[in-house]
Amino acid sequence: MRANCLALQTGQVRPVLQCGGVVMAAKALFARTAGTQVMIKRFWGLLLLVLVLAVTSSAIAVRMTATPFLMREEYEAINAQAKADMLALEAKLERYKAILDILSYAPPVHGVATGAQNQGEALQALMQQLEPSDTVSWVRIYDQGGRLISHTSFAETPMDPALEPSLDILVARTNHADQAKAQDLVLSFSPQGFGLALAAPIHEGGQTHGAVVAALDIEYAAVLTPHETIQETFVVSDGTAELPEHAISYPLSSWDLTLVSIPDTEAVADAGRQLVTSTISVLFVVLLVAFMLFAALGRAALVEPHRRLERQKKSLSELAAVAKRANDAFLVTDADGCIVWTNPAFEKLSGFTGMEARGQKPGDILQGPDTDPDTVSEIREALRLRRPIKTEILNYKKTGEPFWVSLGISPLRNEDSKFYGFMAISHDVTQERAQREAILAAKKEIEHQALHDSLTGLPNRRALDIALSARGDQAGSDATVVRIDLDHFKYVNDTLGHAAGDFVLCDVADILREETKSEDLPARVGGDEFVILLSAGKSSEDGRVVAERMLKRIKQPKQFDKKTIRVGASFGVASTLDGLLPLDDLIVGADAALYEAKDSGRNTVRLYTPQLHHTVQGRRSLALEIRRAIVNEEFTPFYQPQFDAKTHEIVGVETLVRWQSPELGLMTPNVFLPIADQLSAVDEIDALIFRKATQEISALRKQGVIIPKLSFNVTADRIQNPDMFLDLPKQSETGYQIAFEVLESVLVEEQSDLFNFSVDRLRDMGISIEIDDFGSGHASIVGLMHLQPDVMKIDQQLVLPLTKSDTIRGLLKQIVGMADLMGLKVTAEGVETWEHARILTDLGCDTLQGFAFARPQSGRDLFHFAQNWSAEQSLRHSSK
């Protein structure tokens, strides 16, 4: 199924769309769920009432049915206990009766009864054997006439005299056997129990000779078993007492005694109540558990469904309001993917009415020829798995007009989690997508510009660095680069203009593209500098072949604005496959090979060879030494004196730099200055030389050697450095003139306002400005007039051929004449012979400098040279 809508996460709501849409479904559900809250309250109230009635009725039923039964059971237990006590007492009495029968036949007793002997001790021993003294209180023996013969006591308490009459009657009956009864006894009572006097006739030879009487003290606790519902148990003679109505009595079968038990009616009632209470409590717990289970089941079966219906009613009401007023398009399908309902926003967005869309599949009416099939497949897969999805898709209106929508689809499930269709929402994102695509295009363009040269369209230095870094991240990777620098390109810009220069650069870029493969990376890394990163596996020899092929094409004449342009190129090739350089130093190696190509005459190709590698390593070592030498102040000033052309007096010195290395010895600038320039250390060396030279010249003045002027070679960049002014002394402080010599190139190059401001500041400090190496470049008269230097120094390349060339002589005469017109002093350097000195003097030069007068020397040597210099002798020598 295909649907164009964003999933609405209301899976618990099942709209009855087949019966008229969401609104009708909501109304129907409202009717079904009316009074839900009232029903829930009534449910819980009725449940609680039923629980109370059930517990109350159960308690009443238990009490009415169980109480008589419990009372009967209690009294039966009391009767059983009383009967058991009666039997126990009767058995005890029978035992004592048996003892008396034994005594009546015992010889000692016969002897005492007949008066034959006094056997009291024997009688006492016999009694101790027959019964413990704690039960038998005393034993008496009477003769036939009823006279007391013997009394043996086993208790500390004496016999109660009040018993004597009763005992006499008992003895009389006993002696007359025909009147005696088995149960004849004398009964007495005490708080703890009762006493019994039992009698037995003494027989011998068929005649009664007397009676033996034993008294027993019986405690109730020793005979009767205590019972929690029996209030009191005691013994009475038959017919001697009037018993309570609720008393329980058991007469002894062989004795004239009755055992009476008085039930504790309150205890019996308490026992019944406790049993009823326990029964009702258990019944309440059982009923409570049953009702709780019923409540839980009722909540799940009745309350929760009504609550869900209430929530569904709210959701449907909100859905109905949203669906009718929303700007987003709603669309609902059944389980087969056919549309069953749409909202007005869908009709406005797509152009299809609800009647037209109903029963259709969304993809059939909305998708068109340019709809992305991958997106359609993604939607179909999500719907097949019945999972939500959100995406963007190109749809078509009824009119055929395409439009983009932000689309999401979500499955619908009822409260039983049963799937029944899909619901979705969508909105038009055509403008947003167009804006986003414009932003992406602009971003790509920015990224392209960040990695490409704006003039030639070639990748730039950053792109090259990224490519080299990526190549280095690959294990076992190699790289070969070709470094290109155009020859005489500056001449094209200076003579034909920058438009011609741009034409040449674009033409060279086209050559690089055409002569390289798609895996190669040609890049413009500077003004007229190019680099080619060859594809992996290409060697330095492959780079040489590519370079020679490109050189051949670059050297060909080019036509621009009806003018012929000729340029050349120098190439340097380096490769990691040669085993000389790691990838990080590959560009440096190619630069070194390029410099060697330029030193070899340009328009050629040079490879980074082991010999060149050795030279580069030496330069690197020298670079480290230069850094150390600056810290140790190993650079020292040398001075070449300058002489007045007419008097040959010393008028100044030019300060030159020398490196006095402890390991390498004394070195001239041509050895270390190019490397120092690459290290950007020239300014540091110049500052060091300036400080040392001013200190030494000032020291010479204190020793009597006067040097009128001290000249220094200074770059244009150093003149613009504000830090330089911090160490500059004024002429009034030194007593001699300080001059800065700048190269002729500053007259050709366009100098900044900062340079002009710095020159004016130097002049204000009393420092003169001199143009060095005039005539070696392409200085203009306008530039010379703009700078207005104090001195013009003629380059030695014009001075050396002076003695052999009339042309040079004539040219120098014109230069001197021009300087006179501009008010400039003229210094000629490179005066190698006295003939040079004579001719330059005749031409009108003011100052002479060269080996004919003196070579560069240290400060100490300058001291001795100045002291020994004789201007007059020099003039005589030059005139010869």
Buried (B, 14 or more C-beta within 10 A) or exposed (E): BBBBBBBBEBBBBBBBBEEEBBBBBBBBBEEEBEEBEEBBEEBBEEBEEEBEEBBEEBBEEBBEEBBEEBBEBBBEBBBEBBBBBBBBBBEBBBEBBEBBEBBBEBEBBBBBBBEEEEBBEBBBEBBEEBBEEEBBBBBBBBBBEBEBBBEBBBBEEEBEEEBEEBBBBBBBBBBEEEEBEEBBBBBBEEEEBBBBBBBBBBBBEEEBBBBBBBBBBBBBEEBBEEBEBBBEBBBBEEEEEEEEEEBBBBBBEEBBBBBBBBBBBEBBBEBBEEBBEEBBEEBBEEBEEEBEEEBEEBBEEEBEBBBBBBBBBBBBBEBBEBBBEBEBBBBBBBBEBBBBBBBBBBBEBBBBEBEBBBEBBBBEBBBEEEBEEEBBEBBBEBBEEBEBBEBBBBBBBBEEEEBBBBBBBBBBBBBEEEEBBBBBBBBBBBEEBEEEEEEEEEEEEEEEEEBBBEEBEBBBBEBBBEBBEEBBEEEEBBBBBBBBBBBBBEBBBEEBEEEBBBBBBBBBBBBBBEBBEEEBBBBBBEEBBBBBBBBEEBBBBBBBBBBEBBBEBBBEEBEBEEEEBBBBBBBBBBBBBBEBBEBEBBBBBBBBBBBBBBEEEBBBBBBBBEEBBEEBEEBEEBBEBBEEBBEEEBBBBBBBBBBBBEEBEBBBBBBBBBBBBEEBEEBEBEBBBBBBEEBEBBBBBBBBBBEBBBEBBBEBEEEEBEBBBBBBBBBBEBBBBEEBEEEBBEBEEBEBBBBBBBBBBBBBEEBEEEBBEBBEBBEEEBBBBBBBBBBBBEBEEEBBEEBEBBBBBBBBEBBBEBBEEEEBBEBBBEBBEBBEEEEBBBBBBBBBBBEBBBBBBEBBBBBBBBEBBBEBBBBEBBBEBBEEBEEEEBBEEBEE
